[in-house]
Amino acid sequence: MSATATAGEHATATARTAGGRLGAVAGLAFSFFFFMGTAMLDLPHGVSDGEMVAWWSDSGHQKTTVVSMYFFVVAGLCFLVFLAKLRSRLLTAEGGTGELTSLAVASGAIFVAMLFVAAAARGGIGFAITSPVGDEVVPGPDTLRFFPAIGYAALGAGGLLAAAVTMAATSWLIVRTAVFGRWLAWLGAAAALVIVLANIALVAVMVIPAVLVWSIATSVALARAR
């Protein structure tokens, strides 16, 4: 093998390693911002119309919804970078037309789109009230209930189920190609199953941890992979 070919292979390997590390950082950043955007905002449920309007009339709550919205947006952008780097590894391992890789990436993109919808639904009201172009008028209780409900439906019924498809497709590719350790395949399959069952049973408490655990574990695998 010539020195030029060896140098080219070394450069390619170095670029892949750097890309994997960037994907790992993006995945960890997604986990942080997604967790913060979810944990910092506890919208009222099952309260009277007066209590709903009073909650949204608080300036602190309004600002919190806006910050949560931006956290979700940043989380989605980080996930796109993470997804792009993950795609490179999966496509190289799968070869051919890369059908499973395409499925994983497309489902991940749907998850990000639904995350953006949820972000707008969660923070749109607060942004409309507090922004310089807002009218500082709190909408009626029907509107205050409707928009957050859209966010929950978009992220829960749409986005997280799409994320489960990404996890399942990635896990199957790991089993077929050993692109990462098989422990990640079993973890991804379990996380996808938790998300599906939680949506069927309408139990949301385990859904967010499943996404966070998978994204952190996959980020670690990207950083360690050669």
ZAMARGU-4260 file (C-alpha; in steps of 0.2 Angstrom, whole numbers, plus 5000, padded with zeros to 4 digits):
<rodrens>
0) 5000/5000/5000 | 5007/5017/4995 | 5011/5031/5007 | 4998/5042/4999 | 4984/5029/5001
5) 4989/5026/5019 | 4988/5045/5022 | 4971/5046/5014 | 4964/5032/5025 | 4971/5040/5040
10) 4963/5057/5036 | 4947/5048/5033 | 4947/5039/5049 | 4952/5055/5058 | 4937/5064/5050
15) 4925/5051/5055 | 4932/5051/5073 | 4930/5070/5073 | 4912/5068/5066 | 4907/5055/5079
20) 4913/5067/5093 | 4903/5081/5086 | 4888/5070/5085 | 4891/5065/5103 | 4892/5083/5109
25) 4876/5087/5099 | 4867/5072/5106 | 4872/5077/5124 | 4867/5095/5121 | 4850/5089/5114
30) 4847/5079/5130 | 4851/5094/5141 | 4840/5106/5132 | 4826/5094/5130 | 4826/5089/5148
35) 4827/5108/5153 | 4813/5113/5141 | 4802/5099/5148 | 4806/5100/5167 | 4806/5119/5169
40) 4788/5121/5163 | 4773/5113/5172 | 4757/5120/5163 | 4741/5119/5174 | 4729/5105/5171
45) 4712/5102/5178 | 4710/5120/5185 | 4696/5132/5183 | 4695/5145/5170 | 4699/5159/5182
50) 4714/5149/5189 | 4720/5146/5171 | 4720/5165/5167 | 4728/5169/5183 | 4742/5157/5180
55) 4746/5164/5162 | 4744/5182/5169 | 4759/5180/5180 | 4774/5187/5171 | 4786/5174/5178
60) 4776/5160/5170 | 4775/5169/5154 | 4794/5171/5153 | 4796/5153/5158 | 4785/5147/5144
65) 4796/5157/5132 | 4812/5151/5138 | 4805/5133/5137 | 4801/5136/5119 | 4818/5141/5115
70) 4826/5126/5124 | 4815/5115/5113 | 4820/5124/5097 | 4839/5122/5102 | 4836/5104/5107
75) 4829/5101/5090 | 4843/5109/5081 | 4856/5099/5091 | 4846/5083/5087 | 4848/5087/5068
80) 4867/5088/5070 | 4867/5072/5080 | 4856/5063/5067 | 4867/5069/5053 | 4882/5061/5061
85) 4873/5045/5066 | 4867/5044/5048 | 4885/5044/5042 | 4890/5029/5053 | 4874/5019/5050
90) 4875/5022/5031 | 4893/5016/5030 | 4889/5001/5040 | 4873/4996/5030 | 4879/5000/5013
95) 4868/4997/4997 | 4853/5009/4996 | 4853/5012/5015 | 4834/5009/5017 | 4835/5007/5036
100) 4846/5022/5038 | 4834/5032/5028 | 4820/5026/5039 | 4829/5031/5055 | 4834/5048/5048
105) 4817/5052/5041 | 4808/5047/5058 | 4821/5058/5067 | 4817/5072/5056 | 4798/5070/5060
110) 4802/5070/5078 | 4811/5087/5077 | 4797/5094/5067 | 4785/5089/5080 | 4796/5096/5093
115) 4796/5113/5085 | 4777/5112/5084 | 4776/5108/5103 | 4789/5122/5106 | 4778/5135/5097
120) 4762/5128/5106 | 4770/5129/5123 | 4778/5146/5122 | 4768/5155/5108 | 4756/5162/5120
125) 4769/5169/5132 | 4779/5175/5117 | 4764/5184/5110 | 4761/5193/5127 | 4779/5197/5132
130) 4787/5201/5115 | 4789/5219/5109 | 4776/5216/5096 | 4764/5208/5108 | 4748/5217/5115
135) 4751/5211/5133 | 4733/5204/5134 | 4730/5187/5141 | 4719/5176/5129 | 4703/5168/5135
140) 4704/5151/5144 | 4698/5141/5129 | 4714/5147/5120 | 4725/5144/5135 | 4719/5126/5135
145) 4719/5123/5116 | 4737/5128/5111 | 4746/5118/5125 | 4735/5103/5120 | 4741/5104/5102
150) 4759/5104/5109 | 4756/5088/5119 | 4747/5080/5105 | 4761/5084/5092 | 4775/5079/5103
155) 4767/5064/5112 | 4756/5056/5098 | 4767/5061/5084 | 4785/5066/5088 | 4789/5053/5101
160) 4782/5039/5091 | 4793/5044/5077 | 4808/5044/5088 | 4803/5026/5093 | 4804/5022/5075
165) 4822/5030/5074 | 4827/5019/5089 | 4820/5003/5082 | 4828/5005/5065 | 4845/5010/5073
170) 4844/4995/5084 | 4840/4983/5070 | 4855/4990/5060 | 4866/4987/5075 | 4861/4969/5076
175) 4864/4967/5058 | 4880/4976/5056 | 4888/4978/5073 | 4891/4996/5069 | 4890/4999/5088
180) 4889/4987/5103 | 4874/4976/5104 | 4870/4983/5121 | 4864/4999/5112 | 4853/4989/5101
185) 4844/4981/5116 | 4843/4998/5125 | 4836/5006/5109 | 4823/4992/5107 | 4818/4994/5125
190) 4816/5013/5124 | 4806/5011/5109 | 4794/4999/5117 | 4792/5010/5132 | 4787/5025/5121
195) 4774/5014/5112 | 4767/5006/5127 | 4767/5023/5137 | 4757/5031/5122 | 4745/5017/5122
200) 4742/5018/5141 | 4743/5037/5141 | 4757/5036/5154 | 4769/5050/5150 | 4780/5049/5165
205) 4792/5036/5157 | 4793/5043/5139 | 4805/5058/5142 | 4817/5047/5152 | 4817/5034/5138
210) 4822/5047/5125 | 4835/5055/5136 | 4843/5038/5140 | 4844/5032/5122 | 4851/5049/5116
215) 4864/5049/5129 | 4869/5031/5126 | 4870/5033/5108 | 4880/5049/5110 | 4893/5039/5120
220) 4893/5025/5107 | 4897/5038/5093 | 4911/5046/5103 | 4919/5029/5107 | 4916/5021/5090
225) 4932/5020/5078
</rodrens>
